[in-house]
Amino acid sequence: MNLNGKNIMLTGAAGGIGQPLAFALSKRGARLALVDRDQARVEGLCNKINQLGGVAFPIVTDFKVSETSPNPTQRVVDEAVHLLGGVDILINSAGILDFTLFQEQDAMRIAQMMYINAVVPLQLTRALLPKLLEQNGGQIVNIGSIFGSIGFPHYAAYSASKFAVHGFSQALRRELLDTDITVTYIAPRAIKTSMNDEIASKMLAATKTAMDDPHVVVAEIIKAIETDKHEHYIGQPESFFAWLNGFLPSVVSLGLKKPTRIARQFFTAKY
């Protein structure tokens, strides 16, 4: 797909990979509706893109349901369509994660993680889909994770949310088989962003977990979008283990024993 002139809605735009992704999309001639909860950062991002000759509109939301905003996902899609004159591509990139013991994770945080990471992408897609069907074309891009194929210890809720997005992407792709709408699922491995707090970063270093630079991940995302890929996994050997986990999960469990025990040391006081 040629991105020049395409209208793209990107969530999590002010986040770790959101900003470089927004710049990369704009550089290819895309017109952008950038969605984020941080008003100052997303407005600043749009100003920079517009100063460079691009087109970017900010949409500020935390997607919270309230009496005054009972259907925030529909409102955001409607606003993006209004600002851009239509939407050709939706990129669901917003997400949150915790490195934690599951039994210690706050119940409200679990609900929030499942909502932001899984429910919001489904609801945004549902809100936009009638317009894509009407124009019989477009692309849904869901930014998942290797953890959406491998249930990773100390990331239980996050893994669950990404498994949900992975399953949704597969199911919707098959449902839309007789249309010209592409559903692309992209699964990065660990990324060097602020989503990983200090403790998580130390754990990743201790377990010798590979972490990709955001710009490397952005280049892979762009490539997957432009080639209309169905699924794209980033990084080896993680991509291989994601495939292997579908056939021999016990082998992957065995391979995860050592890093799991190393990671557990960061929670020693709670065992």
N, C-alpha and C positions, 0 to 999 in steps of 0.2 A: 504493500500500500504506500502510495506517495503521500507524505504528510503535508506537503505544501498546500496551504489553503484549507486544511481540515480544521474543523471546530472540535476542540478537545476539552473535556472536563476532567480535571485532575484533583483528587482528594489527598489530604495530607501534604499539600503543596509546600508548606513552609518547613517540613520535616527534613530528616537526614538525607534521604534520596530525593525528596520532593523538589527541593530547590534546584539541584543540578539537572534533574529530569525536566523541569519546567524550562530552563534555559536551553537545553538540548532540543526540546520540541519546538520552541520558538525559533531557534536557529534554522530549523528545517522548514520554517514557513507556516507553522501551525498557529491558529488563533486560540487563545486559552481562557478558560474560566477556572480560576485557581481557588480551591476550597480549603479552608483551614480554620481552626478555632482561635488562632493567635492573630488578632486583627493587625497589630503593628507589623508583624513579620510578613504576613501575606500581602498587605498593602505596599510595604517596602519592596517586596519581590516584584510585584506588578509594576511599580514605578520604574524599577531598574530595567525590566524587560521592555517597557514602553519607551524609555529613553534610548534604548538600543535599536529602536525601530520596529519592535514587535508589537503584538496586540495581546494584552492580558487584563482580565477583569477579576477583582477580588470578590469572593463570597465568604463571609464570615459566619461560621456556625460550629456548635459543638454537638449537633444532632440530637440534643436532648428533647424528649417529648414533654410538652407542657400544655396547659389550657390555651395559651396563646399560640402555641405551635404544635398542634396535635399530629401533624404529619410532616416533620421537618425534611425528610428525604424528598418528598414530592415538591416541597417549596424550593429546595435547592436546585432540583432538576429544572423546574419551571423558570427559575431565575437565570440559570445558565443558558437555557434555550432563548430566553428573552434577550440576554446580553449579547449572545453570539449570533442570534438568528437561526439557531439550530445546533444540534450536537451530533457529530459523526462518531466520536470515540469517547468512551467513558473509561478512565483509568482509576480503579479502586486501589489506592495506595495507603490511605490512612490506617494506622494501627498502633497498638500499644502492647508492651510485653513486660513480664516480670521474671527474674531469676530468683526462685523461691522454693521453699518446701510447700507442697500443695496444702498440707494440713494447717499451715500458718498463713496461707493467703486469705485475705479478707473476702468475705462473701460478696460484698458489694463490688469489690474490684474484679472478681470473677465474672459477675454479671455485666459489668462495664466492658470487660475485655471481649466477651462473647458478642456484645452488642456492637461495639465499634469495629471489631475485626471481622465479624461474620454477618450479623443482621443488617448493618448499614449497607454493605456492598450488595446484598440481596435486594434490599428495599430500593436502593438507587437504581439498580438494574431494572427492577419491576416498574419503577416510575418512568424510566426512559424507554423501555422496550416498545411500547405502542408507537412511539415516534419513529424508531428504527424500522419497525415492521411496515409502517406506512411508506417510508422511503425505500424499503427493501434493501437496506444496506447499512453497514456500520460495524463497529467493533467494541466488544466488552473486554477489557483487560483487567484481570484480577492479579494483584501482586500477592503471591502466597509466600511459601517458605519451604525449605527442605524439611522443616518440622511439620509440614502438612503431609508428609509421606513417612516420616520417622517420628514416632512418639518419643520425645526427648525428655529424659529425667530432669526435674526441677524447672521444666517449662510445660507442665501438664495442661493448664488452661490455655496457654498460647498455642500449644500443639493442637488441642481440640478445636480451637477457632480456625486454624489454618487447614486442618483436615476437612472442616465444614466447607470452607471456600473452595478447596480442591474438588470435593464431591459435587458441589453446586456447579462449578465450571464444567465438569464432565457431563452432568445431567442436562444442563441448559444447552450445551453444544449439540448434544444428540437430539434434543427437542427442536432445535432450529435447523436441522439438517437440510430442509428444503428451502432455506432462505439464503440470502447473501450476507447474513450477519455472522461475523467471526467471534468466537469466544476464545480468548487467549489466557492461559494460566502460566504465570512465571514464578519460579521457585528459586530465589537466591539462597545462598548459605549465609553465614554470619557477615554482617557489614559493619564497617568502622563508623558508627554514628552514635549520637547521644542517647539512642534508645537503650544501649547497653550502659548501665551505670558503672561506677567504679568497681564494685564488687564483681559484677558480671564480667567486666573487662579483665580483671585479675584472674578469674576462673578460666576464661577462654585462653588466656596466655598460659596458665598452669597446665591446661589439658592440651596445649599445642593445637588449638582449634584455628583453622585458617580463617582470616577475616579479609574481605575484599574492600577495596577503596570504593566509595560511592560512585565515582565516575566510571569505574570498570563495570559496575552493576548497571548504571544508566545506559552505557553503550550496548550491553546485552539486551536490556529492555527495548531499546529503540530497534535493534535488529529483529527481535521477536515480533514487534508490532509491524514493522515494514514488510516482513516476509509472511505475515498472517499465520504464524505458527500456532498450533493448538496448545502445546505444552513446551515449556523451555526451562530446563534446569541449569543452574549456574554453579560451576565449580566441581572439581574432582579431588578426592574420591567420593565426596558427599553425594553427587548425583548417582553414582553407581550403587551406593548403599541404599539410596531411596528406592531404586529399582529392585535391589535384592530384598529389601524389607517386604515387598509384596509377595515374594515367593518363599523366603526362608527367614522369617522374623526372628527365629531362635538364634540364627547365626549373627544377626545384627545385635541382638541382646547380649550375646557373648562378647562381641567387639566393644560394646559400650560399658562393660563392667569396670574397666580400669578408669576411664574418664569420669564415670559416675562416682566412683569412690574418691577420686581426687576432688571433684566438685563438692562432695559431701563435707569435706573438711572445712568449707566456708560456713557450714552450719553446725559445727561440732557442738557448740553450746546448747543446741536444741535437740540433740540426740541423747 
